[in-house]
Every structure is written in structure tokens, then in C-alpha cells.
Amino acid sequence: MKTSDSVVEILAPASKVWLALTMPDLVKQWQYGSDLLTTWEPGTPIIFRNEWNGQIFEQKGTVLEFIPGSRLKYSLFFPHPGLQDIPEHYFFMTYELTESGGLTSLLFRQEDPRPSPPDAPSGGDDGPDVLSSLKELVEIKMP
């Protein structure tokens, strides 16, 4: 399983970062404009819905952990041609917050058991850096 960890330091209390991670109207501002649909109850569905070029795209999964203010984890399936919607093709997202003196350290972990296509480029996505967008939202845009 491929695991990648990123850490971002955010100059804000953990409670503010937590809101940005869990409130649908705030998530939409840093998560590619996606609509977040979930109750955050462990075992319930989580869906990120996005419209692009007139088409609706959905990533779906299950909330696995939800510890208010400190940790959340969910599974997620990103549909694409040739990849079946089966448990082995879901990846896992974990967010862990640690606050010290008004500074919040956010650990962002992605665990991915999915096979990589042989022609897949190595490295990250070409899209916007969601962690930078999250940091900017919390530090600058949120009251």
C-alpha cells in the first residue's frame, strides 16, 4: 500500500481548522469546489460531488473515524475507466490535528492500495495544492 504523509502548520486554533475540515460550505472552498455530503457518523457514507464541463463526478466512501477536534478518517473511491468499485480500490484519507500555542499542525495521510497504471506519472497531481488552499482559507479568509 502506498502511503503519503504531508504536514501543514496553520496559524490558528485547532477548532478553527476542524471547522474548515468538516463544514460543507468551508470544505467546498479548499476541496476543488466539491459539495460534501455526510453526517460524519462512523459507518455512514461520505460523498464529494463536483460538476465539471456539465458532468457530475462523485467520490464516495465511508466515514471510519470521527474524533471531534482531533482526528477524522474515511475511505474513498474515485471512479475512472477500468477501475471497478470494489473495496480493494478504495483509498483512505486521515486528518490529525495537534495544537500548541495557537499553532495547529495538520497531518494529512493518504493510504492507497490501488494499482498504479504502468504509464502513470510519478509525483503529485497537477491540480491546486489543497493543503495550501486550506491554510489560506483558515489563516486569511475565515473570521
Number of C-alpha atoms within 10 A of each C-alpha: 10 11 12 11 11 11 14 15 15 22 19 19 20 22 15 17 25 21 17 21 19 18 13 17 14 19 20 18 16 22 20 16 16 20 19 21 14 17 12 20 14 16 13 13 18 22 18 22 17 18 12 8 5 7 8 9 15 18 17 20 22 21 23 19 17 17 12 12 19 16 16 21 21 23 23 23 22 16 15 9 5 6 12 13 13 8 13 12 17 22 20 19 18 18 21 19 21 15 19 10 8 11 14 22 20 23 16 17 17 18 16 19 15 15 11 11 7 6 6 7 9 7 6 7 8 6 7 11 13 13 18 13 15 22 20 15 18 23 16 11 9 12 7
